[in-house]
Amino acid sequence: MKYKNNINGILLVNKPKGITSRDVVNEVQKALNTKAGHTGTLDPMAEGVLVICLGKATKLTEIITSTIKEYEAEVTLGIETDTLDTEGTIIKKDDTKIDKEQITKVLKEFETTYNQEVPKYSAVKVNGKKLYEYARKNEEVILPKKEITIYKQNLLNYNENTFTFNTLVSKGTYIRSLIRDMCYSLNTLGTMSKLIRTKQGKFNIEDTYTLEEIKKGKYEIITIKDALDIETIKVDNKLKQKIINGQKLDLDYDKVLFVDDEDKCLAIYKKENSELKVWKMLY
């Protein structure tokens, strides 16, 4: 597909509930008439920060994808569903009452690193097949476990049927699974009923734009240079030619973004076996 606009940078979108992350990308591509891609999927029922890379910045999704993410989640107590959220089918019920002190305690107990079982309704692949494909056909499969870290958690609201908490977690953490695990630890059941991603890396929900705002042109693009936490070096025309031709450089950097005298991004170089080589060409 050809796009008319040559927009390169990062757009922070406040994803609404009820659509996929891919749907958001499609809406942005249509509104801005430029190539786009996201850096971390949110489930359809989830809301919040979705980092969209535009134009040449789509080459940077693996760099922009943060290792730290923050969420605000609501838990409905007393039920468990097959999808671990309230959009699934209830498979278990429990009437055990949990008080505020117990919840506060378990939130702190889970500030740790542990091996988390991946939800069966997820896109993680086992033997070349996505887990949700096994789940939809009621096929048995051993669910893989991933090492994740919960850095910080706080209780925000509580009543006898629901509670809301915020959590700062490592990349790859499933909040649905975290809720299940904490409720199991409390000898009860709980299912995620709302999820908002409030932060991804250094990008905060306060800096996002709704799809409606974007369609009306009410947004700002973050430049590639400002989006990256990489040392930036401005080069002269002689070195610029070497860079845009993809030549190896005899310079002492581990990772560096080169820009020209007009601040146009040229390429990201990375050291490999003592040589500085092109990692991402942006020119």
C-alpha positions as a Markdown table, in Angstrom:
| # | Residue | x | y | z |
|---|---|---|---|---|
| 1 | Met | 0.0 | 0.0 | 0.0 |
| 2 | Lys | 1.3 | 3.5 | -0.9 |
| 3 | Tyr | 0.8 | 6.3 | 1.6 |
| 4 | Lys | 0.9 | 10.0 | 0.7 |
| 5 | Asn | 2.3 | 11.4 | 3.9 |
| 6 | Asn | 5.9 | 10.9 | 5.0 |
| 7 | Ile | 5.4 | 11.2 | 8.7 |
| 8 | Asn | 8.1 | 9.7 | 10.8 |
| 9 | Gly | 7.8 | 9.5 | 14.6 |
| 10 | Ile | 5.8 | 8.3 | 17.5 |
| 11 | Leu | 2.1 | 8.9 | 18.2 |
| 12 | Leu | 0.6 | 8.1 | 21.6 |
| 13 | Val | -2.9 | 6.8 | 21.4 |
| 14 | Asn | -5.4 | 6.3 | 24.2 |
| 15 | Lys | -6.9 | 3.1 | 23.0 |
| 16 | Pro | -10.6 | 2.7 | 23.7 |
| 17 | Lys | -12.3 | -0.4 | 25.0 |
| 18 | Gly | -13.9 | -2.8 | 22.5 |
| 19 | Ile | -11.5 | -2.8 | 19.6 |
| 20 | Thr | -8.2 | -4.5 | 18.9 |
| 21 | Ser | -4.8 | -2.8 | 18.8 |
| 22 | Arg | -4.7 | -3.6 | 15.1 |
| 23 | Asp | -8.0 | -1.7 | 14.6 |
| 24 | Val | -6.3 | 1.3 | 16.2 |
| 25 | Val | -3.4 | 1.1 | 13.9 |
| 26 | Asn | -5.7 | 0.9 | 10.9 |
| 27 | Glu | -7.6 | 4.0 | 12.1 |
| 28 | Val | -4.4 | 5.9 | 12.5 |
| 29 | Gln | -3.1 | 4.8 | 9.1 |
| 30 | Lys | -6.3 | 6.0 | 7.5 |
| 31 | Ala | -6.4 | 9.3 | 9.4 |
| 32 | Leu | -2.8 | 10.2 | 8.8 |
| 33 | Asn | -2.3 | 8.4 | 5.4 |
| 34 | Thr | 1.0 | 7.0 | 6.6 |
| 35 | Lys | 2.4 | 3.6 | 7.5 |
| 36 | Ala | 2.0 | 2.7 | 11.2 |
| 37 | Gly | 2.6 | -0.1 | 13.6 |
| 38 | His | 2.1 | -0.6 | 17.4 |
| 39 | Thr | 4.7 | -1.6 | 20.0 |
| 40 | Gly | 2.7 | -3.7 | 22.4 |
| 41 | Thr | -0.7 | -5.3 | 22.1 |
| 42 | Leu | -3.6 | -4.5 | 24.3 |
| 43 | Asp | -6.6 | -6.9 | 24.5 |
| 44 | Pro | -9.9 | -5.6 | 23.1 |
| 45 | Met | -11.3 | -5.0 | 26.5 |
| 46 | Ala | -8.3 | -3.1 | 27.6 |
| 47 | Glu | -7.8 | 0.7 | 27.4 |
| 48 | Gly | -4.9 | 3.1 | 27.6 |
| 49 | Val | -1.5 | 3.8 | 26.3 |
| 50 | Leu | -0.8 | 2.4 | 22.8 |
| 51 | Val | 2.5 | 3.5 | 21.3 |
| 52 | Ile | 2.2 | 3.9 | 17.5 |
| 53 | Cys | 5.3 | 4.1 | 15.3 |
| 54 | Leu | 4.8 | 6.0 | 12.1 |
| 55 | Gly | 6.7 | 5.9 | 8.8 |
| 56 | Lys | 10.4 | 5.0 | 9.2 |
| 57 | Ala | 9.8 | 4.7 | 12.9 |
| 58 | Thr | 8.1 | 1.4 | 12.3 |
| 59 | Lys | 11.6 | 0.0 | 12.1 |
| 60 | Leu | 12.0 | 0.8 | 15.8 |
| 61 | Thr | 9.2 | -1.2 | 17.3 |
| 62 | Glu | 11.6 | -3.6 | 19.1 |
| 63 | Ile | 13.5 | -0.6 | 20.5 |
| 64 | Ile | 10.4 | 1.4 | 21.6 |
| 65 | Thr | 8.8 | -1.7 | 23.2 |
| 66 | Ser | 9.4 | -1.0 | 26.8 |
| 67 | Thr | 10.5 | -3.5 | 29.5 |
| 68 | Ile | 8.4 | -1.7 | 32.1 |
| 69 | Lys | 4.6 | -1.1 | 31.9 |
| 70 | Glu | 2.0 | 0.2 | 34.4 |
| 71 | Tyr | -1.6 | -0.7 | 34.6 |
| 72 | Glu | -4.8 | 0.0 | 36.6 |
| 73 | Ala | -6.9 | -3.1 | 36.9 |
| 74 | Glu | -10.3 | -3.9 | 38.4 |
| 75 | Val | -11.0 | -7.3 | 39.9 |
| 76 | Thr | -14.5 | -8.9 | 40.3 |
| 77 | Leu | -14.3 | -11.4 | 43.1 |
| 78 | Gly | -16.0 | -14.7 | 43.4 |
| 79 | Ile | -15.8 | -15.9 | 39.8 |
| 80 | Glu | -13.3 | -17.3 | 37.3 |
| 81 | Thr | -13.8 | -17.4 | 33.6 |
| 82 | Asp | -12.1 | -19.4 | 30.8 |
| 83 | Thr | -10.5 | -16.2 | 29.5 |
| 84 | Leu | -9.6 | -14.8 | 33.0 |
| 85 | Asp | -11.6 | -11.7 | 32.2 |
| 86 | Thr | -15.3 | -10.9 | 32.4 |
| 87 | Glu | -15.8 | -11.2 | 28.7 |
| 88 | Gly | -15.3 | -15.0 | 29.0 |
| 89 | Thr | -17.6 | -17.8 | 30.3 |
| 90 | Ile | -17.8 | -18.4 | 34.0 |
| 91 | Ile | -16.2 | -21.8 | 34.9 |
| 92 | Lys | -15.9 | -21.5 | 38.7 |
| 93 | Lys | -17.6 | -19.6 | 41.5 |
| 94 | Asp | -16.7 | -19.0 | 45.2 |
| 95 | Asp | -18.4 | -17.1 | 47.9 |
| 96 | Thr | -15.4 | -16.6 | 50.2 |
| 97 | Lys | -15.3 | -13.1 | 51.5 |
| 98 | Ile | -11.9 | -11.2 | 51.4 |
| 99 | Asp | -11.3 | -8.1 | 53.4 |
| 100 | Lys | -9.2 | -5.0 | 52.5 |
| 101 | Glu | -6.3 | -6.0 | 54.7 |
| 102 | Gln | -5.9 | -9.4 | 53.0 |
| 103 | Ile | -5.9 | -7.8 | 49.6 |
| 104 | Thr | -3.4 | -5.1 | 50.6 |
| 105 | Lys | -1.1 | -7.9 | 52.0 |
| 106 | Val | -1.3 | -10.1 | 48.9 |
| 107 | Leu | -0.6 | -7.1 | 46.6 |
| 108 | Lys | 2.7 | -6.6 | 48.5 |
| 109 | Glu | 3.5 | -10.3 | 48.6 |
| 110 | Phe | 3.4 | -10.4 | 44.8 |
| 111 | Glu | 6.0 | -7.7 | 44.4 |
| 112 | Thr | 8.4 | -10.3 | 43.3 |
| 113 | Thr | 9.8 | -12.3 | 40.3 |
| 114 | Tyr | 8.0 | -15.6 | 39.5 |
| 115 | Asn | 7.1 | -17.9 | 36.7 |
| 116 | Gln | 3.7 | -17.0 | 35.5 |
| 117 | Glu | 1.5 | -19.4 | 33.6 |
| 118 | Val | 0.4 | -17.9 | 30.3 |
| 119 | Pro | -3.4 | -17.7 | 29.8 |
| 120 | Lys | -4.9 | -20.3 | 27.4 |
| 121 | Tyr | -6.7 | -17.5 | 25.6 |
| 122 | Ser | -3.6 | -15.7 | 24.4 |
| 123 | Ala | -1.5 | -15.5 | 21.2 |
| 124 | Val | 1.5 | -17.2 | 22.6 |
| 125 | Lys | 2.5 | -20.1 | 20.3 |
| 126 | Val | 3.1 | -23.7 | 21.3 |
| 127 | Asn | 4.3 | -26.1 | 18.6 |
| 128 | Gly | 3.6 | -23.4 | 16.0 |
| 129 | Lys | 0.0 | -22.9 | 17.0 |
| 130 | Lys | -1.5 | -20.0 | 19.1 |
| 131 | Leu | -2.9 | -21.0 | 22.5 |
| 132 | Tyr | -6.3 | -19.5 | 21.8 |
| 133 | Glu | -6.6 | -21.9 | 18.8 |
| 134 | Tyr | -6.2 | -24.9 | 21.2 |
| 135 | Ala | -8.7 | -23.3 | 23.6 |
| 136 | Arg | -11.4 | -22.7 | 21.0 |
| 137 | Lys | -11.2 | -26.3 | 19.9 |
| 138 | Asn | -11.1 | -27.6 | 23.5 |
| 139 | Glu | -7.7 | -29.2 | 22.8 |
| 140 | Glu | -5.5 | -30.0 | 25.7 |
| 141 | Val | -2.1 | -28.2 | 25.8 |
| 142 | Ile | 0.5 | -27.6 | 28.4 |
| 143 | Leu | 0.5 | -23.9 | 29.1 |
| 144 | Pro | 4.0 | -22.4 | 29.1 |
| 145 | Lys | 5.3 | -20.3 | 32.0 |
| 146 | Lys | 7.3 | -17.1 | 31.7 |
| 147 | Glu | 9.5 | -15.4 | 34.2 |
| 148 | Ile | 8.0 | -12.0 | 35.0 |
| 149 | Thr | 8.6 | -9.3 | 37.7 |
| 150 | Ile | 6.0 | -7.3 | 39.6 |
| 151 | Tyr | 7.8 | -4.2 | 40.8 |
| 152 | Lys | 5.2 | -2.3 | 42.7 |
| 153 | Gln | 1.4 | -2.6 | 43.5 |
| 154 | Asn | -1.1 | -0.4 | 45.4 |
| 155 | Leu | -4.7 | -0.8 | 46.3 |
| 156 | Leu | -6.9 | 2.0 | 44.9 |
| 157 | Asn | -10.5 | 1.0 | 45.7 |
| 158 | Tyr | -12.2 | -1.8 | 47.6 |
| 159 | Asn | -15.6 | -3.2 | 48.3 |
| 160 | Glu | -16.7 | -6.8 | 49.1 |
| 161 | Asn | -17.3 | -7.6 | 45.5 |
| 162 | Thr | -14.6 | -5.8 | 43.6 |
| 163 | Phe | -11.2 | -4.0 | 44.1 |
| 164 | Thr | -9.0 | -1.9 | 41.9 |
| 165 | Phe | -5.2 | -1.7 | 42.1 |
| 166 | Asn | -2.3 | -0.3 | 40.1 |
| 167 | Thr | 0.7 | -2.4 | 39.2 |
| 168 | Leu | 4.1 | -1.8 | 37.7 |
| 169 | Val | 5.3 | -4.9 | 35.8 |
| 170 | Ser | 7.9 | -6.3 | 33.4 |
| 171 | Lys | 7.2 | -6.8 | 29.7 |
| 172 | Gly | 5.3 | -10.0 | 29.1 |
| 173 | Thr | 3.2 | -9.9 | 32.3 |
| 174 | Tyr | -0.4 | -10.9 | 31.9 |
| 175 | Ile | -2.5 | -9.0 | 34.4 |
| 176 | Arg | -5.3 | -11.5 | 34.0 |
| 177 | Ser | -3.0 | -14.2 | 35.2 |
| 178 | Leu | -1.6 | -12.0 | 38.0 |
| 179 | Ile | -5.1 | -11.5 | 39.3 |
| 180 | Arg | -5.9 | -15.2 | 39.1 |
| 181 | Asp | -2.6 | -16.0 | 41.0 |
| 182 | Met | -3.2 | -13.5 | 43.7 |
| 183 | Cys | -6.8 | -14.7 | 44.3 |
| 184 | Tyr | -5.6 | -18.3 | 44.4 |
| 185 | Ser | -3.2 | -17.2 | 47.1 |
| 186 | Leu | -6.1 | -15.8 | 49.0 |
| 187 | Asn | -8.0 | -19.1 | 48.6 |
| 188 | Thr | -10.7 | -17.4 | 46.5 |
| 189 | Leu | -11.5 | -16.6 | 42.8 |
| 190 | Gly | -11.1 | -13.3 | 40.9 |
| 191 | Thr | -11.5 | -12.2 | 37.3 |
| 192 | Met | -10.3 | -9.1 | 35.6 |
| 193 | Ser | -13.2 | -6.7 | 34.8 |
| 194 | Lys | -11.3 | -3.7 | 33.6 |
| 195 | Leu | -7.8 | -2.8 | 32.5 |
| 196 | Ile | -6.1 | 0.5 | 31.7 |
| 197 | Arg | -2.5 | 0.8 | 30.6 |
| 198 | Thr | -1.4 | 4.0 | 32.3 |
| 199 | Lys | 2.3 | 3.9 | 31.3 |
| 200 | Gln | 4.6 | 2.2 | 28.8 |
| 201 | Gly | 8.3 | 3.0 | 29.4 |
| 202 | Lys | 8.5 | 6.8 | 29.6 |
| 203 | Phe | 5.1 | 7.4 | 27.8 |
| 204 | Asn | 2.2 | 8.3 | 30.1 |
| 205 | Ile | -1.5 | 8.2 | 29.5 |
| 206 | Glu | -1.7 | 12.0 | 30.2 |
| 207 | Asp | 0.2 | 12.5 | 26.9 |
| 208 | Thr | -2.0 | 10.3 | 24.7 |
| 209 | Tyr | -4.7 | 11.3 | 22.2 |
| 210 | Thr | -8.0 | 9.8 | 21.5 |
| 211 | Leu | -8.9 | 8.5 | 18.0 |
| 212 | Glu | -11.4 | 11.3 | 17.7 |
| 213 | Glu | -8.7 | 13.9 | 18.4 |
| 214 | Ile | -6.4 | 12.4 | 15.9 |
| 215 | Lys | -9.0 | 12.4 | 13.2 |
| 216 | Lys | -9.5 | 16.1 | 13.8 |
| 217 | Gly | -5.8 | 16.8 | 13.6 |
| 218 | Lys | -5.5 | 17.6 | 17.3 |
| 219 | Tyr | -2.3 | 15.7 | 18.1 |
| 220 | Glu | 1.5 | 16.0 | 18.2 |
| 221 | Ile | 4.1 | 13.6 | 16.9 |
| 222 | Ile | 7.1 | 12.7 | 19.0 |
| 223 | Thr | 10.3 | 12.7 | 16.9 |
| 224 | Ile | 12.4 | 9.6 | 16.6 |
| 225 | Lys | 15.2 | 11.4 | 18.3 |
| 226 | Asp | 13.1 | 12.4 | 21.3 |
| 227 | Ala | 11.4 | 9.0 | 21.6 |
| 228 | Leu | 14.7 | 7.1 | 21.9 |
| 229 | Asp | 17.0 | 7.0 | 24.9 |
| 230 | Ile | 20.1 | 6.6 | 22.7 |
| 231 | Glu | 23.1 | 8.9 | 22.5 |
| 232 | Thr | 22.7 | 11.2 | 19.5 |
| 233 | Ile | 25.6 | 12.4 | 17.4 |
| 234 | Lys | 25.4 | 15.1 | 14.7 |
| 235 | Val | 27.6 | 14.4 | 11.7 |
| 236 | Asp | 29.1 | 16.3 | 8.8 |
| 237 | Asn | 28.3 | 15.6 | 5.1 |
| 238 | Lys | 31.3 | 13.4 | 4.6 |
| 239 | Leu | 30.4 | 11.0 | 7.4 |
| 240 | Lys | 26.7 | 11.3 | 6.4 |
| 241 | Gln | 27.5 | 9.7 | 3.1 |
| 242 | Lys | 29.2 | 6.8 | 4.7 |
| 243 | Ile | 26.3 | 6.3 | 7.0 |
| 244 | Ile | 23.6 | 6.4 | 4.4 |
| 245 | Asn | 25.7 | 3.9 | 2.3 |
| 246 | Gly | 25.7 | 1.6 | 5.3 |
| 247 | Gln | 29.4 | 1.6 | 5.8 |
| 248 | Lys | 31.1 | 0.3 | 9.0 |
| 249 | Leu | 32.5 | 3.0 | 11.1 |
| 250 | Asp | 35.7 | 3.1 | 13.2 |
| 251 | Leu | 34.1 | 5.0 | 16.1 |
| 252 | Asp | 33.9 | 4.1 | 19.8 |
| 253 | Tyr | 30.2 | 3.8 | 20.6 |
| 254 | Asp | 28.1 | 0.8 | 21.8 |
| 255 | Lys | 24.9 | 2.2 | 20.3 |
| 256 | Val | 24.4 | 5.6 | 18.7 |
| 257 | Leu | 21.8 | 7.5 | 16.6 |
| 258 | Phe | 23.4 | 9.6 | 13.9 |
| 259 | Val | 21.6 | 12.8 | 12.6 |
| 260 | Asp | 22.6 | 15.3 | 10.0 |
| 261 | Asp | 23.1 | 19.1 | 10.4 |
| 262 | Glu | 19.3 | 19.5 | 10.0 |
| 263 | Asp | 18.6 | 17.0 | 12.8 |
| 264 | Lys | 17.3 | 14.4 | 10.2 |
| 265 | Cys | 17.7 | 10.9 | 11.5 |
| 266 | Leu | 20.1 | 8.9 | 9.4 |
| 267 | Ala | 20.7 | 5.5 | 11.2 |
| 268 | Ile | 21.2 | 3.8 | 14.5 |
| 269 | Tyr | 24.5 | 2.0 | 14.7 |
| 270 | Lys | 25.4 | -0.7 | 17.2 |
| 271 | Lys | 28.7 | -2.3 | 18.1 |
| 272 | Glu | 29.1 | -5.9 | 16.9 |
| 273 | Asn | 32.4 | -7.8 | 17.4 |
| 274 | Ser | 34.3 | -4.5 | 18.0 |
| 275 | Glu | 32.9 | -3.0 | 14.8 |
| 276 | Leu | 30.2 | -0.3 | 14.6 |
| 277 | Lys | 27.6 | -1.4 | 12.1 |
| 278 | Val | 24.2 | -0.3 | 10.9 |
| 279 | Trp | 21.4 | -1.6 | 13.0 |
| 280 | Lys | 18.5 | 0.5 | 11.8 |
| 281 | Met | 18.6 | 2.6 | 8.7 |
| 282 | Leu | 16.3 | 5.6 | 9.0 |
| 283 | Tyr | 17.4 | 7.8 | 6.1 |
